[in-house]
């Protein structure tokens, strides 16, 4: 695929030509196979590569398995986060320490096939783009998970005025240039999506279709409610449109109240009596209070995001590392 000597000359020194960043969670049964497949594919491309495994404080011992692999293979670098910060923060931690000229990002569950890495890299290098996304076809997931993904993509696209627009079915599986890595590191918002940040950066992108596979073992750590919370945080982090929509709903509620008052007065003037009974009052009051609470909820979420941002805390803290050079990537 690529000439080995050319890669050596392009990179030079002891630093890797290729890096792979993979967040590891709930996957002790997968780590060994992940390492085997990654090494098998990377060795076809270059002899200077690194695999950065980020343990997101997995309670099932994924970090211990990563350390076992790293003890045998110094090309594997392990970052153990002090607590569970979430998948996309774990990816950010890996990118902060990745040193390659080109950096692959992929999930650890092997749904994205490592044997497509060569084609991804070739697609990127043969273009003038800075990012190459893998477009997933035939995803082996439950219909509810697919519906969640499509609905989130549709909402985030329209609510951010197409800044996060992408007509492809993309995920984390991608390869990016060193220039993109440096730009990514400058983004410090805590509520983030790795593909979303790449789309926001605005660099040229190319897409390559791949056939998605079933998860190698275990189960995903993303429950429905966890996915919903993540989606809400991302949507409200990236746009003020929900706040504007809340103002529209408040105005509609006000118009409904005014209309109800006009109807009552008109009936009293025209027929000499006003509507009796508590049912109409209950309906109107319930509608108004529902609108008010919805507006307040959206405002409170924005205030919560501001509260988190004001603290200026680091995105993550590291408990321990293995085989990692002091100082990390440039």
C-alpha positions in Angstrom: 0.0 0.0 0.0 2.7 2.5 1.0 6.5 2.3 0.5 8.1 1.7 3.9 11.2 3.8 3.2 9.0 6.7 2.0 7.1 6.6 5.3 10.4 6.7 7.2 11.7 9.7 5.3 8.4 11.5 5.7 8.3 11.1 9.5 11.9 10.8 10.5 13.3 10.3 14.0 11.6 7.9 16.5 8.1 9.3 16.3 5.3 7.2 14.7 4.0 7.7 11.3 0.5 6.4 12.2 -1.4 6.5 15.4 -4.6 4.8 16.4 -6.7 6.2 19.2 -9.4 4.0 20.7 -11.5 4.5 23.8 -11.9 1.3 25.8 -14.9 0.7 28.0 -16.9 -2.4 28.9 -14.6 -4.5 26.6 -12.2 -6.8 28.5 -13.1 -9.6 26.1 -12.2 -7.5 23.0 -8.8 -5.9 23.9 -6.7 -8.9 22.8 -8.5 -9.3 19.5 -8.5 -5.5 18.9 -4.7 -5.4 19.4 -4.1 -8.4 17.1 -6.2 -7.0 14.3 -4.8 -3.5 14.6 -1.2 -4.7 14.5 -1.9 -7.0 11.6 -3.2 -4.1 9.5 -0.8 -1.4 10.7 2.2 -3.6 10.0 1.2 -3.6 6.3 1.3 0.2 6.2 4.4 1.1 8.2 6.7 -0.1 10.9 6.4 3.1 12.9 3.0 3.2 14.5 1.4 3.4 18.0 -1.9 2.3 19.4 -3.3 4.6 22.1 -5.8 2.8 24.3 -7.8 5.1 26.6 -9.4 3.3 29.6 -12.5 5.3 30.5 -12.4 3.9 34.1 -14.2 0.7 33.1 -15.5 -1.2 36.1 -15.1 -4.6 34.3 -11.3 -4.6 34.0 -10.7 -3.3 30.5 -7.8 -1.2 31.8 -6.1 -4.3 33.2 -6.3 -6.0 29.9 -4.9 -3.0 28.1 -1.9 -3.0 30.5 -1.3 -6.7 29.8 -1.2 -6.0 26.1 1.1 -2.9 26.6 3.5 -4.9 28.8 4.1 -7.3 25.8 4.0 -4.6 23.1 5.6 -1.2 23.7 3.8 0.2 20.7 0.7 0.1 22.8 0.2 3.1 25.0 -2.3 3.1 27.8 -4.0 6.2 29.3 -6.2 5.4 32.4 -8.6 8.2 33.2 -9.3 8.9 36.9 -13.0 8.4 36.4 -15.6 7.8 33.7 -15.6 11.0 31.6 -17.4 9.6 28.6 -16.4 8.2 25.2 -15.8 11.5 23.4 -13.7 13.0 26.2 -11.7 9.7 26.2 -11.1 10.2 22.5 -9.9 13.8 23.2 -7.5 12.5 25.8 -6.0 10.0 23.2 -5.7 12.8 20.6 -3.8 15.0 23.1 -1.1 12.3 23.3 -1.2 10.8 19.8 2.1 11.6 17.9 1.5 10.3 14.4 1.4 12.2 11.2 -2.0 10.6 10.6 -4.3 9.6 13.4 -7.0 6.9 13.2 -9.9 7.1 15.6 -12.1 4.1 16.1 -14.3 2.4 18.7 -13.0 -0.6 20.5 -15.9 -3.0 19.7 -14.6 -3.9 16.2 -17.8 -2.9 14.5 -15.6 -0.7 12.4 -13.3 -3.2 10.6 -9.5 -2.5 11.0 -8.8 -4.0 7.6 -10.4 -0.9 6.1 -7.7 1.3 7.6 -5.4 1.1 4.6 -8.2 2.2 2.2 -9.1 5.1 4.5 -5.5 6.3 4.6 -5.1 5.9 0.9 -8.4 7.9 0.3 -7.2 10.7 2.5 -3.7 10.9 1.1 -4.9 10.9 -2.5 -7.1 13.9 -1.9 -6.6 17.4 -0.7 -8.7 16.8 2.4 -7.7 16.8 6.1 -10.3 14.3 7.3 -11.6 11.0 5.9 -14.7 9.6 7.5 -15.9 6.0 7.1 -19.5 5.9 6.0 -21.2 2.9 7.7 -23.5 0.7 5.6 -25.5 -2.3 6.8 -25.1 -1.4 10.5 -25.6 -4.4 12.7 -27.5 -2.7 15.5 -31.1 -2.7 16.9 -33.7 -0.6 15.1 -34.0 1.8 18.2 -30.3 2.5 18.1 -30.4 3.3 14.4 -33.5 5.5 14.9 -31.7 7.4 17.7 -28.7 8.0 15.5 -30.7 9.3 12.5 -33.0 11.5 14.6 -30.0 13.0 16.4 -28.3 13.7 13.0 -31.4 15.3 11.6 -32.0 17.6 14.7 -28.4 18.7 15.1 -28.2 19.4 11.3 -31.2 21.8 11.3 -30.7 23.3 14.7 -27.1 24.4 13.9 -27.9 25.9 10.5 -26.2 22.9 8.8 -22.8 23.7 10.5 -23.0 20.1 11.7 -24.6 18.9 8.5 -23.4 15.6 6.9 -25.5 13.6 4.4 -23.4 10.5 5.2 -23.9 7.9 8.0 -20.7 8.6 9.9 -19.4 7.7 13.3 -16.1 7.9 15.1 -14.2 5.7 12.6 -11.9 8.1 10.7 -8.4 9.2 9.9 -7.2 12.8 10.3 -4.1 14.7 9.6 -1.7 16.3 12.1 -3.1 19.7 11.3 -6.6 18.5 12.2 -5.3 17.1 15.5 -3.8 20.4 16.5 -7.0 22.3 15.7 -9.1 19.7 17.6 -7.0 20.2 20.7 -7.9 23.8 20.8 -11.6 23.0 21.3 -12.2 22.9 25.1 -16.0 22.6 25.5 -16.9 19.7 27.8 -20.1 18.6 26.1 -18.8 17.4 22.8 -19.1 14.8 20.0 -15.9 13.8 18.2 -17.5 13.8 14.7 -19.3 17.0 15.5 -16.1 18.9 16.4 -14.5 17.7 13.2 -17.5 19.0 11.2 -17.4 22.3 13.1 -13.6 22.8 12.3 -14.6 23.2 8.6 -11.6 21.4 7.1 -12.1 19.6 3.8 -13.6 16.1 4.2 -13.8 13.0 2.1 -16.0 9.9 2.7 -15.4 6.2 2.1 -18.2 3.6 2.4 -17.5 0.6 4.6 -19.6 -2.4 5.6 -20.2 -2.3 9.4 -19.9 -5.4 11.5 -21.5 -6.8 14.6 -19.9 -6.1 17.9 -17.2 -8.6 18.6 -18.2 -9.3 22.2 -20.0 -7.7 25.1 -22.6 -4.9 25.1 -22.5 -1.2 24.4 -22.2 1.1 27.4 -24.7 3.5 25.8 -28.2 2.9 27.2 -31.2 4.8 25.8 -31.2 7.3 28.6 -27.5 7.9 28.4 -27.7 8.4 24.7 -30.6 10.8 25.1 -28.8 12.8 27.8 -25.7 13.0 25.6 -27.7 14.1 22.6 -29.5 16.9 24.6 -26.2 18.2 25.9 -24.7 18.3 22.5 -27.7 20.0 20.9 -28.1 22.7 23.6 -24.3 23.2 23.6 -24.1 23.9 19.9 -27.1 26.2 19.3 -29.3 28.9 20.8 -32.2 27.9 18.6 -33.9 25.9 21.4 -34.0 29.0 23.5 -35.5 31.0 20.6 -38.1 28.2 20.1 -38.9 28.5 23.8 -39.7 32.1 23.3 -42.0 31.2 20.4 -43.8 28.6 22.6 -44.2 31.2 25.3 -45.7 33.7 22.8 -48.1 31.0 21.5 -49.1 30.3 25.1 -49.8 34.0 25.7 -51.9 34.2 22.5 -53.9 31.1 23.7 -54.6 32.8 27.0 -55.6 36.0 25.2 -57.9 34.1 22.8 -59.5 32.3 25.7 -60.2 35.6 27.5 -61.7 37.1 24.3 -63.9 34.0 23.8 -65.2 34.3 27.4 -66.0 38.0 27.0 -67.6 37.6 23.6 -69.9 34.8 24.9 -70.8 36.9 27.9 -71.7 39.9 25.7 -73.5 37.9 23.0 -75.4 35.4 25.2 -75.4 37.0 28.6 -73.5 34.2 30.3 -69.9 33.0 30.7 -68.7 29.4 30.3 -69.2 27.4 33.5 -67.4 24.4 34.8 -63.9 23.6 35.8 -62.9 21.5 32.8 -62.1 24.5 30.5 -60.1 26.2 33.3 -58.1 23.1 33.9 -57.3 22.6 30.2 -56.1 26.2 29.8 -54.1 26.3 33.1 -52.5 23.0 32.3 -51.5 24.1 28.8 -50.0 27.4 30.1 -48.1 25.7 32.9 -46.8 23.0 30.5 -45.5 25.8 28.2 -43.9 27.7 31.1 -42.2 24.6 32.5 -40.9 23.6 29.1 -39.4 27.1 28.6 -37.9 27.0 32.1 -36.4 23.6 31.5 -34.6 24.7 28.4 -33.3 27.8 30.1 -32.1 25.8 33.1 -30.2 23.4 30.8 -28.4 26.4 29.2 -27.7 27.8 32.7 -26.3 24.4 33.7 -24.0 24.4 30.6 -22.8 27.9 31.5 -22.2 26.7 35.1 -19.9 23.9 33.8 -18.1 26.2 31.4 -17.4 28.9 34.0 -15.5 26.5 36.2 -12.8 26.1 33.5 -12.0 22.6 34.7 -9.8 20.3 32.6 -11.6 18.0 30.3 -10.2 15.0 32.1 -7.7 13.8 34.7 -5.3 10.9 34.2 -4.8 8.3 36.9 -1.9 6.5 35.3 -0.2 5.9 31.9 1.9 3.2 30.4 4.5 3.3 27.6 3.7 7.0 27.1 6.4 9.5 26.4 6.5 12.4 28.8 4.8 15.5 27.3 2.7 13.6 24.8 2.1 14.7 21.2 3.1 18.2 19.9 
